[in-house]
Amino acid sequence: MLSNAIMKSRERVMRILRSILAVVTNMEVIGGENVPDQGAHVLTTNHISRLDTPFLMMSTSRKDIIGMVAKEYENAPFIGRILSKLGVIWINREGYDFGAFRAASAFLKRGGIVGLAPEGTRSKDGRLMEGKPGAVLLALKNKVPIIPAAVLGSADMAKRFLKLKKMQVKVIFGKPFELPEPEQGQSEKDILEQGLTEIMCRIAALLPEERRGFYSDHPRLKVILAEQTNQI
């Protein structure tokens, strides 16, 4: 999966991060049981902070989970070095990054979890933005289920630190689901739009109403929320 050198480096960084975050953060994990103990999955999440990837990785016992992160973060002070030590897949957001896609597919074929944020960039106001189809392509190409996730509070570090208060971070995992197989004659555009809508609305369903942003009034979201209510 990951080389022994990367695994050892990663384990050291994770131990350090856990120690630090235990002091400055109160983290709550909801739906951890929705992350299977094994098997390839694409993990899709909202994106509000550079810390989202570390928080997601620390919210599950799975060691074979890796994030796809924008290459522009690679040289960012502190967080860039941490992400490199965690062995993330760097992705160039300018155009389609075939190399990153191949690396992610190879990781999935070995049974791991690949995490990415379909929005493609951080939301500055915390509300969900319109998604991009990369996660759809990755899941369909590799025929793997998708785990929706949401992170809340990860963007509040500076604000909470200045007030000498702990960050209140919540990580929520939804139930895994599979995208429907494309129908005969269905256009690629329709396949991608249908898959992207499903992914983004399932992420939106995990968020508070005021954070659902672009998808807040989407008909598919209303169906998902109604189904969740009926299951309670």
Steps between C-alpha positions, in 0.01 A plus 500: 500500500733769630874441523640403840691830518186703435299290747755554778521872426124521488453321830744737671322805359160362600618443857634856520183646348278307739703628794481860382135491403402337828620820668348755260195312369189322614420262216174309469461220246151401390427198282845346532335159456419602141867465406550128426801326655624403157432545130552774243283811527502860381450738793339830402479802729432870520809722517536792741860475624848369421457288812206303357721217369686439830174512696335246270801270519500515879128427519529138390714205601569422135869544422451451126332836443657771291388845393519678166616855573554803276867530404498868597504389865824306454718800581269653759675565835457218753189337349677422171769302680242318712297400195812378322590285801148357492566382143214688332451496125575848370263610225537788257170687480595660168337267251465124545785337693533153344798411720308566821200308367720199417660512846159512668369213284804288584440563872134396465595184310710401801194533725560841656286808557561814294358823638432818306287813509283525184474879541864518395587792726427628849170670568572840650161533669461136606207440265509214253599608150417338167696179455722374219477151348843357592361283781233363266759397243722343766216296653352384168836418342600283796151371581521585870244633751507857630500614862362854548653705781478845651745699712387787722711740707838431337526857369476656846855438624627860491178644640480250785872523574482877544218450749701227679223254430513151353382440145169314487536263204237256385563231237194322363502190280191401304410152382690366196309496173562400140438709192261337252651332197470722190198413288540404137496811286539734796734787417822551692379843604182356653694223674738748661223745596288225656793358695621841615153598619475180704842551662451867581146459634613217727775725636249784538268270698772467765539877539288745700236671288691829488810324359336320207566792267464427129296184568273635773186494285589208275211250451734201546615634838139525614444135408813390690399699810149352488646148477722570800202624700301186418786279617507658847 
